[in-house]
Amino acid sequence: MPEGPELHLASLYVNKMCDGVVFSGPVIKSEVSKSPEVAFTCDSYRITAISRGKEVKLTLMPMKSDDDGKRRSKSGQADQHMDVVFRFGMSGYFRFTSEEEVPKHAHLRFYTKEKPRRVLSFVDTRRFGSWQPNGTWQPDRGPCIMFEYKSFRENVLSHLSDRAFDRPICEVLLNQKYFNGIGNYLRAEILYRLNIPPFVCARDALEGLELEDEFENGKPVKNEITDTKTPERAKKKAMKQEGGDVLRLCHTVPLEVIKLGGKGYDPEKMDYSAFEAWLQCYYVDGMKSVRDHNGRTMWFKANPGPMVPKDSKSPKTRKRAKKDDHDYPGKKKVAKNVKESTTKKGVVKQETPKKQKPPHPKEILSKKAKAEKTQEETPQSETKSSACRKKSSSVEPAAGRARRSERVTRKNSK
C-alpha cells in the first residue's frame, strides 16, 4: 500500500514528466469510478504536484494571455486554477503514457495539447483511492512526518494525554491524526530498529521525549554513553533520547525510502528489488506476524508485548499445491476425494462388528427345547424317507415284469 514516501515520489514523478508540457481540454473520468467529476476545461494549462503525508495535490493552472481572456470567460473555460487532492488507497499511482498505451484501470485522465496526444492518468486497480476537485488537505490529518517534522513532533508530544495514546504503539502509529504518512510497512521497520515490542502502550513508548530534537540537524545518533560520571537516571534518559526516539525514526526512515528514488516506487518499470533489499522486518523471513485489534498485520521479531490481542493468530500463508500427475479440474478432484473418503468409511463400518447383548435365560431355555425337539423329530423323518425309497424300489421291478409279460403275449398272438 502506498505510504508517505510513495506519495512523495509520485509527486516528484508528476513534476518531472509534466515539466514544460501543456495540457488541453476536459478532464476525463472513467465510467466505473465513484469519485466525483472534475469540472475543469481549459484550452491550455499546466500541471504541478505536491505531497503532504498520505495525500497528493495536483494543481491545474490555466495559461493566461491578454488576447483570449474575454473569449475564455465567454466559452466557459476555466480562468482560475483548480486543486485536485488525491488519496491513493491501496493501489493508486500516476502514469504518463501515449494515448494508445493508457492503462486499463486509468480512472482519471489529463490529455496534452500536442499531437499525437499523451495522457497523465491516475491508475487504481482496486479502486480504493479517491480524489476531490477544489480540495484541500484533510483537516483531520496531522502535519507531514517527512517535511513538517517540527510541527509533527510538537503535535504528538502535546497530545500524549489523549485517549488515543492508551492503545498499543503499533496501532497509534497508523493514526493519521498524529502520524500522517506512516503505514503498515513503516511502523514495522521503525519499531524493529528500536527493538520496541509492538503491543506496548504508546504513551509509555513516547513519554520522556523532548519537544525539540537535538539531533534534527543531522548529528549522528550515538548507541552508547561513555561518560561514567553521569548519573544512572540521566544515562537512561539520554539513551532513550539518542537510541529510542520513535518520533525521530518516523521522520528519518521514510526519508531513506525516498532516497531509493524511482526504484522504491517506479510506476513505469515496477522494479521493487532495491526496496525489498532495504526492508529489515516487514515480510522478511524469520520474522513473526500477528493481527492487531484493527485486523492489520503487524510484523515483529521477538516479544509482541502485553497488549497483544487475545487469541491472536498470525495470518495464514498461502502455499502452492503440489502438482498431480494428471491435471484434474478442482471440482472433480474434490468429488473424487469425497467419494474415496465415503467408501473408506463404508469399509470401516463393514469391518467393525456390532456389539451383541448377552442372551436372556428364557431365550437359552427355549433354544435348548427347540434343539431337543429337532433331535426327536429327525429319526421319524428318516424312517419315513427310507420307507418311501423302499416302496419306490419295489414298485419299479414289478412294473418291469408286467411290461415283459405284455410283450410275450403279443408275440404269441401273432
Buried (B, 14 or more C-beta within 10 A) or exposed (E): BBBBBBBBBBBBBBEEBBEEBBBBBBBBBBEEBEBBEBEBBBBBBBBBBBBBBBBBBBBBBBBEEEEBEEEBEEEEBBEEBBBBBBBBBEBBBBBBBEEEEBBEBBBBBBBBBEEEBBBBBBBBBEBEBBBBBEBEBBEEBBBBBBBBBEEBBBBBBEEBEBEBBEBBBBBBBBBBBBBBBBBBBBBBBBBBBBEBBBBBBBBEBBEEBEEEBEBEEEEEEEEEBEEEEEEEEEBBBBBBBBBBBBBBBBBBBBBEBBEBEBBBBBBEEEEBEBBEEBBEBBEBEEBBBBBBBEEEBBBBBEEBBEBBBEEEEEEEEEEEEEEEEEEEEEEEBEEEEEEEEEEEEEEEEEEEEEEEEEEEEEEEEEEEEEEEEEEEEEEEEEEEEEEEEEEEEEEEEEEEEEEEEEEEEEEEEE
